[in-house]
């Protein structure tokens, strides 16, 4: 559906941030030392919720990485300790303040758990198109050209993970909140959403059915009709968990498949059924 400008901006920021975290994850995959890495933790301490992009446990400390996917030219206002885009005088949320808050809350949580490992924190700017003017040297900033050196430094550390470290990791994972209380999803209704099968590669609705395949006219991506229908059923279930999965509704939801018998065959083969023929519901 068409999003408001506010929702578009919010979606773009979420997508940009997620892509940045995935990029940093790809760097962490190059780690060779003995360590434990946990991504995207959502924790609560003393009724306060906080999020950690990447947390790494080594033998002597816990590393906290705040990942930023800023793009373009920014400048640092040392007098007020703030960041601004160079093209416009609009203050952005200070990542340093975010990092300090995260570190403080994590330290409180570790103290509550009876753990005293020191914490080392850093802000990772992952986007190669990012530039920060007047960047202070005493701040925990890691710029795109420094990430490989960070990985090399971490790999050079003599680290040995023990059961104590594993217990800390397991406890943090057990405290992770799978659902964020701050999730903001625009209001939507079934009648107002575009129907059809979106492309698994480019997300467009330019898909057509050719034999046993769904083909995207936009990017050329091919997917079996069965896989495309089941993927669409998964999206339908996520968006409308309260609605029953029935053949008529899925035929309408998928749009381009058209054939009721084909959709019904896919559902019967891959899902479990409840009810009699006319009132059959799929799970």
ZILIN-V664773 format. One record per pair of residues at least 12 apart in sequence whose C-alpha atoms are under 6 Angstrom apart, sorted by the first residue. I is the first residue (numbers start at 1). GAP is how many residues later the second one is. D is the distance in Angstrom with one decimal. If there is no record, write none. Layout:
<<I GAP D> <I GAP D>>
//
This chain:
<<1 192 5.3> <17 52 5.8> <20 49 5.0> <31 124 6.0> <32 123 5.7> <33 122 5.1> <34 125 5.5> <34 126 5.5> <35 22 5.6> <35 23 4.9> <36 20 5.5> <36 21 5.0> <37 18 5.7> <37 19 4.4> <38 16 5.9> <38 17 5.2> <39 14 5.7> <39 15 4.5> <40 12 5.6> <40 13 4.5> <40 14 6.0> <41 135 5.9> <42 134 5.2> <42 135 5.3> <43 133 5.3> <45 64 5.8> <53 13 5.6> <58 101 5.9> <59 100 5.0> <59 101 5.4> <59 102 5.5> <61 56 5.3> <61 57 5.0> <61 58 5.7> <62 57 4.8> <63 56 5.9> <63 57 4.8> <63 58 5.6> <64 57 4.6> <65 56 5.9> <65 57 5.2> <65 58 5.8> <66 57 4.7> <66 58 6.0> <67 56 5.9> <67 57 4.8> <68 56 6.0> <68 57 4.9> <69 56 6.0> <69 57 5.6> <69 58 5.3> <71 58 5.4> <71 59 4.7> <72 57 5.7> <72 58 4.8> <73 13 5.4> <73 58 4.8> <74 12 4.7> <74 58 4.8> <75 57 5.1> <75 58 4.4> <76 58 5.4> <76 59 5.8> <82 12 5.9> <122 18 4.8> <122 19 5.9> <123 18 5.1> <123 19 6.0> <124 18 4.9> <125 18 5.1> <125 19 5.8> <126 18 5.0> <128 16 5.6> <195 58 5.1> <195 60 5.9> <196 57 5.9> <196 58 4.4> <196 59 4.3> <196 60 5.8> <197 57 5.2> <206 12 6.0> <212 12 5.8> <212 13 5.6> <213 12 5.0> <245 36 5.7> <245 37 5.3> <246 35 5.2> <247 17 5.8> <271 12 5.8>>
//
